[in-house]
Amino acid sequence: MYDKLKIDEVRESFGNKPFTSDELYQFYLKDEPTLKKSTFRWRVSNLKKENIIYSLKRGLYTTVRKKNFTPPIDKQLKNLYKKIKAQFPYSEISIWDTSWLNDYMVHQPLTGNTIIEVDKDAVASVFSFLQESVKNVFLNPDKYEIETYMSTGRTNIIVKNLVAESQIEMRENIIIPRIEKIMVDLFVEDQLYITYQGGELRNIYEAFFETFSINQSTLNRYATKRKVKERFLTFLKDETEIDQTEIYI
């Protein structure tokens, strides 16, 4: 089996650059001109199973596997999530902290925000519930609130609507946004995330692409859902130093 897969040759031929399914098929056809598509699909499956190639999106692969985004989830964040979930067990809730971005920035923000996203039917109730025991809680803050009350050096808790079909996942028994969602939300909600715009947004995106495995099909879907795909793609290509060959959304 391994002889047929030509593992060393695949790695040498494609290096660390992305390649398409057709390019991989043509690679095998050089020595096996009668190779059937069904046999090729079996080889692709085995290459993935053996962690020789990785899917970037449908029909696009790489031999290099970057690490997953695993932000530091502290006890305070877990407790806050569990407190809300216990009160609203049937609501969809996601939580994260903007401090997760600090390592990828040049200038450190004075203010930190804990972002709690809740399905729209429960968002007002969650806000009222938190107001009873927590300070500096804001519900879908507008530009005036952000500039007047949320830039004081304190830690704020922001309760906002969870966008339908958001890219979220379970980590350490709480639900957090995936890296693709964070990237698009930073771009779309530039007033809420004003501290992370301009040069810092470029720094964050460049560090994310260099360090982490980003599912660009997911990035594409969520950027399309939020109606910013073309602007977002233009920003990645024109405003950052990300290798153009690594952008395929």
C-alpha positions in Angstrom: 0.0 0.0 0.0 2.7 2.5 1.0 4.6 1.9 -2.2 1.5 2.9 -4.2 1.0 6.0 -2.1 4.5 7.3 -2.9 4.6 9.2 0.4 8.1 10.6 0.1 7.5 11.6 -3.5 4.3 13.4 -2.6 6.0 15.4 0.1 9.0 16.3 -2.1 6.8 17.2 -5.1 4.4 19.5 -3.4 6.5 20.8 -0.5 4.5 23.1 1.8 2.4 24.7 -0.9 -1.3 23.9 -1.4 -2.2 21.6 -4.3 -5.5 20.5 -5.9 -7.0 17.1 -6.2 -6.4 17.2 -9.9 -2.7 18.1 -9.5 -2.3 15.1 -7.1 -4.1 12.9 -9.7 -1.8 14.1 -12.4 1.2 13.3 -10.1 0.1 9.7 -9.9 -0.7 9.4 -13.6 2.9 10.1 -14.6 3.8 6.6 -13.5 0.4 5.0 -13.8 -1.4 6.4 -16.9 -4.3 4.0 -16.5 -5.0 4.8 -12.8 -8.7 4.8 -12.2 -10.4 7.7 -10.4 -11.9 5.2 -7.9 -8.4 4.0 -7.0 -7.2 7.5 -6.8 -9.9 8.4 -4.3 -8.9 5.5 -2.2 -5.3 6.8 -2.1 -6.4 10.2 -1.1 -8.4 8.7 1.7 -5.4 6.8 2.9 -3.1 9.8 2.6 -5.4 11.7 4.9 -5.8 8.8 7.3 -2.0 8.5 7.6 -1.7 12.3 8.1 0.3 12.7 5.0 -2.0 15.3 3.5 -4.6 17.6 5.1 -7.7 19.2 3.6 -7.8 22.9 3.4 -11.2 22.9 1.7 -12.9 20.6 -0.8 -10.4 19.5 -3.4 -7.5 21.4 -2.0 -4.8 19.8 0.2 -1.5 20.5 1.9 1.3 18.4 3.4 1.8 20.8 6.3 -0.5 20.7 9.4 -0.6 23.8 11.5 -1.8 23.6 15.1 -5.4 24.3 16.1 -6.4 27.5 17.8 -6.7 26.6 21.5 -7.1 29.8 23.5 -6.5 29.9 27.2 -9.8 29.4 28.9 -9.5 30.5 32.6 -11.6 29.5 35.5 -13.5 32.8 35.7 -14.7 32.5 32.1 -15.8 28.9 32.7 -17.7 29.8 35.8 -19.5 32.7 34.0 -20.5 30.4 31.2 -21.8 27.7 33.6 -23.7 30.3 35.6 -25.5 31.5 32.5 -26.1 28.0 31.1 -27.5 26.8 34.4 -30.1 29.6 34.3 -30.8 29.3 30.6 -30.2 25.6 29.8 -32.0 25.6 26.5 -30.4 28.7 25.0 -27.5 28.7 22.6 -24.6 30.5 24.3 -21.1 31.2 23.2 -18.4 33.0 25.2 -14.9 34.3 24.7 -12.5 37.0 25.9 -10.6 39.5 23.8 -7.5 38.9 25.9 -7.1 35.9 23.6 -5.9 38.3 21.0 -3.2 40.0 23.1 -0.3 37.8 22.1 -0.8 38.6 18.4 -0.8 42.4 18.9 2.0 45.0 19.1 0.2 47.4 21.4 -1.7 45.9 24.3 -5.3 47.2 24.9 -6.1 48.9 28.2 -9.6 47.5 28.2 -10.6 43.8 28.0 -14.0 42.5 27.0 -15.8 39.3 27.7 -18.1 38.6 24.8 -21.3 36.6 25.5 -23.3 35.7 22.4 -26.9 34.4 22.9 -29.7 33.5 20.6 -31.9 36.5 20.1 -34.9 35.1 22.0 -32.9 35.0 25.2 -30.4 37.8 24.8 -32.4 40.4 26.8 -33.1 37.9 29.6 -29.4 37.0 29.9 -28.5 40.6 30.1 -31.0 41.3 32.9 -29.8 38.2 34.7 -26.2 39.3 34.7 -27.0 42.9 35.7 -28.1 41.5 39.1 -24.6 40.3 40.0 -22.1 41.7 37.6 -20.8 45.2 36.9 -20.1 46.8 33.5 -22.5 44.7 31.5 -23.7 46.0 28.1 -26.4 44.8 25.7 -25.5 45.2 22.0 -23.7 48.4 22.8 -23.8 51.2 20.2 -21.0 53.5 19.2 -21.8 56.1 21.9 -21.8 53.5 24.7 -18.6 52.0 23.4 -16.8 55.3 23.2 -18.3 56.7 26.5 -18.5 53.8 28.9 -16.4 50.9 27.6 -12.9 52.5 27.1 -12.1 53.2 30.7 -9.5 50.5 31.4 -12.1 48.2 33.1 -13.1 44.8 32.0 -16.5 44.8 30.3 -19.1 42.1 29.7 -20.9 42.4 26.4 -24.1 40.5 25.7 -25.0 40.4 22.1 -27.0 38.5 19.6 -25.5 35.2 18.3 -25.5 35.3 14.5 -27.5 32.3 13.1 -25.2 29.5 11.8 -22.2 30.9 13.7 -19.1 28.8 13.7 -18.8 27.7 17.4 -17.4 24.6 19.1 -17.1 22.9 22.5 -13.8 23.4 24.3 -13.2 22.5 27.9 -16.9 22.0 28.5 -17.9 25.5 27.3 -18.9 26.8 23.9 -16.5 29.2 22.3 -16.3 30.8 18.8 -14.0 29.1 16.2 -11.0 31.1 15.0 -12.8 31.7 11.6 -15.7 33.4 13.4 -13.5 35.6 15.5 -11.6 36.7 12.4 -14.8 37.7 10.5 -16.5 39.3 13.5 -13.4 41.5 14.1 -13.7 42.7 10.6 -17.5 43.3 10.5 -18.0 44.8 14.0 -15.3 47.4 13.7 -16.9 49.7 16.3 -17.2 47.1 19.0 -13.7 45.9 18.3 -12.3 49.3 17.6 -9.1 48.5 19.6 -8.3 45.7 17.2 -8.6 47.7 13.9 -6.0 49.1 11.5 -2.4 47.8 12.0 -3.5 45.5 14.9 -6.0 43.8 12.7 -3.3 43.1 10.2 -1.0 41.8 12.9 -3.7 39.4 14.2 -4.6 38.1 10.8 -1.0 37.6 9.8 -0.2 35.7 13.1 -3.3 33.6 12.7 -2.5 32.5 9.2 1.2 31.8 10.1 0.4 29.9 13.3 -3.0 28.2 13.1 -4.9 25.8 10.9 -7.7 27.9 9.4 -10.6 26.2 7.6 -11.1 28.5 4.7 -14.3 26.9 3.6 -15.7 27.8 7.0 -14.2 31.3 6.7 -15.8 31.7 3.3 -19.2 30.6 4.5 -19.2 32.8 7.6 -17.9 35.8 5.7 -20.6 35.2 3.1 -23.2 34.9 5.9 -22.2 38.2 7.3 -22.2 39.8 3.7 -18.5 40.9 3.8 -16.8 38.2 1.7 -15.4 40.4 -1.0 -14.3 43.2 1.3 -12.8 40.7 3.7 -10.9 38.9 0.9 -9.7 42.2 -0.5 -8.4 43.2 3.0 -6.5 39.9 3.4 -4.9 40.2 0.0 -4.2 44.0 -0.2 -3.7 45.1 3.4 -1.7 42.2 4.9 1.6 40.4 4.3 -0.1 37.0 4.2 1.4 34.8 1.4 -1.1 35.1 -1.4 -0.9 31.3 -2.1 -2.3 30.7 1.4 -5.6 32.6 0.7 -8.2 30.5 -1.0 -11.6 31.6 0.2 
